[in-house]
Amino acid sequence: MSGAITVRRCETLEDFNACVALQRDIWGEQDLEVEPATMFVVAAHTGGQVLGAYDGRILVGYTLALAALRNASPYLHSHMTGVHANYRDRGIGRMLKLFQREEALGRDIRLIEWTFDPLEMRNAHFNLNRLGAICRRYLPNLYGITTSPLHRGLATDRLVAEWYLDSPRVLAALDGELPEPPCASVIGLPSTLADWKDSDLVRVQSIQATVREQFTNEFAKGYAAVAVSKTAQGSAYRLAPWSDF
């Protein structure tokens, strides 16, 4: 990766408008459900985060996070991260997350959460294996059925990633030394799932319903999703008692 990529806070209207423009570049003009510049302004001025990755002066990636509070403890909800198609697979998403972590710790914020589609195993690998997040909550159809072509008419089911920024697990993951976790249960997904999203929506909906039931049952037992691994059929979430983490 070029040394020209830098990450910094976005602080001006020009920065926020660039985030909106990049959002449209990434997800397409046909996706009408984009966040307006006002959302970025509010986040930046109320304790959230708007972070940009720059190639020189050009914005090529961004993260939008909102300030949040649970049980009297502050945390950040990382609502959206995007990287321009020409800059993917160059570690920019990881750069944004590491900057996000350092900025949060600098304000004594020790938890960042975000949601992701449980059927997107590449995201799951990044979140659990590379960053050391865990998942203990499953939110069915969180945003409803949207107009976004990314969702393909599927229910917007989401797992909640919990990233405990200075925990031993996260520190080990960031050093590339996360040990093999214990495994009490697995939830598998087929390698052909991505192809079926384009050709067989009914089959994908059936898989989504099965995964929803499995996660709901496993989380009710006190298990957390802590890793993703390859299987003969595709890949699988590995779950273990969350009290171990």
N, C-alpha and C positions, 0 to 999 in steps of 0.2 A: 504494500500500500504506500502511496506517495506520502512523504512527510508534510505535504501541503494541507492535509486534512486537519482541521482544528475544531474543537468544541467549545462553545461559550454560551452564556445566557443571552437570550433575545430580550431586548429591553425597549425598542422603539416601535412606532407604528410601521415604519418601513420593514423592520424585522417580522412583525406579526403578519403583515400583508404578504410577505414572502412565504411565510408558513402556509397561508391559505392557498397561494398559487402553487406551491409544491404539493400540497394535498391534492389539488386537482390534477397535477401532472402524474401523481402516483396512482390515484384511483379512477381517474378519467372524468371528463366533463359530464358523462351520463349519470354519474353517481351524485344525486342531488343532496344527499344527506351529509354534507361537509360542515365542519365547524367554522363559524364566521370569525373574522378578526376580533370581534368584541370578546369572544370566549378566551382568546389568547391574552387580550388586555386584562381581563378580570383575573385570570390565573396568575399572571405576573405580578399583579398588584395586591393579591390577597393571600400570599404565602404559598402559592403553588410554584410550578416551574414551567418555563418555556425555554428549552435548550435547542441550540442549532449546531449542526455539523457543517462546516464550510470548507469548500475547496477554493482557497483564496478568498474572494468576496462573494462567491456563489453559494447559496444555501443548497445543500444536497441531502440533508436529513434533519429531522427535528423530533422532539419529544414534548408532549403537553401533559402536565400533571396538575391535579387539583389538591388544595389543602383539605384535610379530612380529620375527623375526630371520632374515636370510639372508646368508650369506657374511660373518658377523661384523658386519653392519651392521643397525641397528634401523630398522624401518619400522612403519607402522600398516596393519592390514587392516580396512577399513571394511566391516563385515559387513552392516549394515542401516540404511536411512534411510527414514523415512515422514513424510508430511504429511497431516493431516486433510483429507477431501474438501472441506470448506467453505473451506479456506485454500489450495487449489492455484491455480497460475497467478498467484501473488502474489510470486514470487521468494524464498519461504522456503527451498526446497531450496538455492538459491544462497547464501543467508545462512548456512545451516548449513555448507556446504562452505567458505566463506571463513573462518568462525570456526574450523572444523576445521584449516584450513591454518595460520592464525596461531598457534593453540595448539600445533600440532606444531612449527612453526619455532621457537617460544619454548623448546622442549626440544631443539633441534638435531636434530629428525627431519625429513628432507628428502624422504621418499617416503611416499605413501599409495597403497595399492592397494585395489581392490574388483572384484567380478565383476558382470556384467550379461548378460542374455539377448541374444544377437546378433540376434534377430528383432525386438527392441523398438527401432525406429529413433529414437523420440523420446528415449529414454535415451542412445542412441549419439550423437545430435546434441549433447545437453547435455554428455556426458562428453568428447567429442573436440573439438567446435567451440567450446563455451562455456568449458570448463575447461582445455583444452589437454592432456588425457591422451592417451596412445597405448596400443595393444594389440599384444602380440607373442605371446600365448599363448592357446590355445583348449583348454578343458577339457570333454571330452564327458561328459554325464550326471553332472555333478559331485555332485549330491545324491541321485541315483537318481530313480526315479519316486515322487513324493510324493503325499500326500492333499490337497494344497493345490488349491483350485479355480482359483487363478491359473495353475497349470501345465497344466491341462486334460488331464492324462495324457501330456503330452509329456516326452521326455527333457530333463533340466535341463542342457542345454549352456550353457556360459558363456565369455564373453571376459573376460580379466583386464585391467582398466584400470590403467595405471601413471601416477601423477601426481607428476611431479618438481617439487616445490613452488616452488623458486626458479630454475628453468631459464628461459632466455630465451623459450622457446615458451610456457610457462605464464604468464609475466608479460605477454607480448603478448596471449594469449587473455583474461586478466582485464581488460586495458585495452580489449578489443574491437578489437584491431589485429592479430589473427593473420593472416598473409599466406596467399594461396592456396598450398597445398603442392604439391610435385612429385607426379606420379602415375605409378607404374609398372604398376599393375594396379587393377581395380575388381571389387567383388563386389556385385551388384545384388539388390534385393528388390522385389517388386511392391507397388503401393499397396493392392491388395485383400487383402493378407495378414491384416490385422486381422479382416476379415469372415470369412475362411476359418477362422480360429481358432474361430469359433462354429458354423460350418456344415460344414466339410470337413476333419476332423482328418487324414485320410489324405494329403490334398494338402499340408497344413502339414508333416507328418512327412517327406514327400518333399523339400520345400524345405529343411527343417532338415538333412537328410542331405547335400544338395548343398552347402549353405553350410558345413557341417562339413568336407567334403572340400576345398572351395576354400580356406578359412582354413588348414587344416592344410598344404596344398601351398604356399601363399604364405608362411606363416611359416617353413617349412623353407628357403625361398630367402633368408631374412634380411630379409623385408619386415615392416613394421608398418602397422596401420590407424591413420591419422593424421587422417582427416576423414570427414564424411558430406556428400553433396551430393544435390540433387534431380535426377531423370532423367525422361525421357518416360514410363517405365514405373512409376516410384515413387521410389526413392531407392537410393543406393549408397555403400558404403564405398570410400574412396580409400586405396590402399596405396603405400608408398614404402620404400626401403631404410632400416631403422631406424638405421643408422649415421649418417644425416643428422640425427638428432634427439638 
